[in-house]
Amino acid sequence: KITEVMDTFEKQFEDLDLQAAYMDDAIGDSVAGATPQSEVNKLMQQVAEEHNLEVTSEFLGGAVPLTSQPAASHAKPVEDP
C-alpha cells in the first residue's frame, strides 16, 4: 500500500513539475518579448552612467559582465557649524 501511494505521489510530482516548467517558459517568453531590446540596452546604459560603470557591447548582448570604475564621490562635504 505504501509503495502504491509513493508511486502516485511521484507521478503527481512529475506532472506538477512539467506543468510548472511549461508555465515558466510561457510567462518568460511573453515577458521577454514585451520590452524591446533597444529600450533595455538604453536603460542599462543609463544606470551604468549614473553609477560610473562601464558597459561593454558584449555585455549588452549578454556575454560579458559589468566592470566597475572608480566612482567619484557625489557627497558634499559636511561643514562644521
Secondary structure, 3 states (H helix, E strand, C coil): CHHHHHHHHHHHHHHHHHHHHHHHHHHHHHHHCCCCHHHHHHHHHHHHHHCCEECCHHHHCCCCCCEECCCCCCCCCCCCC
